[in-house]
Amino acid sequence: PFQDKVIRTAAAHAIDRQAIHHSVFYEQGHMLDQIYPPGNPWHLEGSRSLEYDPEKAKALLKQARAVGTAIELVCNSNLAYNRESAQVIQEMWTRVGFKVNVKPLDTVPLLEATKKGDFHGLIQGNSYRFDPDGFFSRNLHSKSDYAQSLAGWKNERYDKLVEEAKRTVEPAKRKAMYTEAWNIVNVELPHFHLHELTTTSVAARQVKGYQPCVLAPFTYHGGGIRTAYIEA
């Protein structure tokens, strides 16, 4: 069903990020319509996402003669925030006229379903990327096998922007290209971003030099355990 852009747009208008922010993440972290949160150098200030508008969602479903469309929403059964986000979205989509079944899967069945593209909608997270090409190319470029298994989406302008950004050295120019590319995503909707996942870390008093990192303790850049030591 999500091969139809009108139905994707209806589904996006039906999602209330604020409700997810409150009920799933307990107001921790940022509601996001993009990969990087405010304060990150790759945060795209010019990103424009569809607003929450359940009445418009209902109207679009009627326009597409798609009221009652069945949606199977897959998520990772081992991650509470995935399951809970799926349940909240199930309720939101049901209110506007979809018939939604949430299907939590264990890790191996989920990987198999993702690889085969055997799902209508998928709730999942993305590991942090220090360079944005790690997300924009891998997750949405038409020549990425991973992207094709997720959405099967192709947009020539998006592909050209991401390819050019990868070849560009100047951060400001790269950021402008990623902003234009991301706004294409926000219109075409192969992907709809929901929220930042916050991470916490602690260290024993004996550990010296520990610096919290945006990614988590185990990382190769920007602090974490690589900067820590214990005095003899």
Disulfide bonds with the S-S distance in Angstrom:
none
